[in-house]
């Protein structure tokens, strides 16, 4: 980030670091990983602002992991903001809600980020409606475990860190297991992204209310919020608001490193425990949630607001006016960038998400999804040399991989289409963080090859959990 004395956030960060010895900070970290430039200075001090409503919204039914949702509306139907427009297609699925009051214009296949097509519900908004949802609290203190899971599924809440895994599935604890700790992920280790940062600074009360709701309904004893040290104002704000509840909720400063925000790395950094291969955090008595998901839980129970909008960072050297925006799900990227006063004329790449794990978009007409944490526009490709050279066996990808895999071997097997053989090298443990590709001096698209192989394995049904 830019080290400029006039930046109050920078001054706060320097003061905080001087008061916290480096030896203490190094306690909260993990082995391997990489250190890409942060590029957060342009938006980290920008307050969230609400984007005006657009005339048309595009809501894909498969914007979460698991089975696609099933539309329950027809073309021509009037809809209200927050109304259910698609029901879960299976247990690992979730509800979709209308982001605006308006009318269903179409239900057909539309362009999806990444280039594929997806069944989508197009809604034309009512320009004369106030677009307000009647707010009323929902009871969360007297729910059974199954009722709580059903509430979260009805709210359409998913992981807002990018994976978009339905949150209610995490809360379905198998018999014999018990959750002791709630781990809230405020690391936000991807370069450029500052949406979680601003949520922690501007909505700490909602975050803490969401934590209170989860602690009560999961039966957990304590909560830990992990925040990287490049967000000193977030750390200070949260600690101030926690106050006398600090015995039950604590904020842990984390060393800045990528991919600190991966849940297994977060657990390793804070609890010094390792999730077994093929296992889940709940096997250790831990549930991990992104700060955005926790705030969404508070909004549902305190205001009856389902997940129909999220905070999105709009940044990159091609954006005229960077911002942290509250954007309704389904808003076309074109409208978001127009609100940010457009782009430079020599744009080479637009990425949805962060530069390490995000997806390059093929059209500005694709919509913001529940898992869209950022929209980045770059004037030149992030890889300065797109040529690929032979692997020189330098081992840098092994040193970078936080899961201690052998990325170069996995890439060679993927190129040879030996997908089944990759299973014996634990390809399922790869979270596709991109550290291997970032560190490769030969420009080999390692993570892209692994991602393709995993997709082929899923399609063939040859996966070993």
Protein Blocks (a to p, Z undefined) as FASTA:
>chain_A
ZZdfklmklmmmmmmmmmpcfklmmmncceeiidddfklmmmmmpccddddddfbdcddf
klcgcjddddfbdehiacdehiafbdcfbfbbcddddfbdcddfbdcddddehiiacddd
dddddfkbgoiacdddddfklccfklmmmmmmmnopacfklnopafklmmmccehiacfb
dcddfklmaghiaklmmmmmmmmmmmmmmmmmmmmmnopabdcddddfklmmlmmmmmmm
nmmmmmmpccddddddddfklmklmmmmmnopacdehiafklnopacddfklmmmmmmmm
mnopacfbdcdddedjkbfbgcdddddehiafklmmmmnnpaafkbfbdcehjfklmccd
fbfkbccdfklmbdcddfbdfblblcdcddehlommmmmmmnlpafklmmmmmmnopmkl
mmmnopmmpgolommmmmmmnlpafklmmmmmmmmmmmnopacZZ
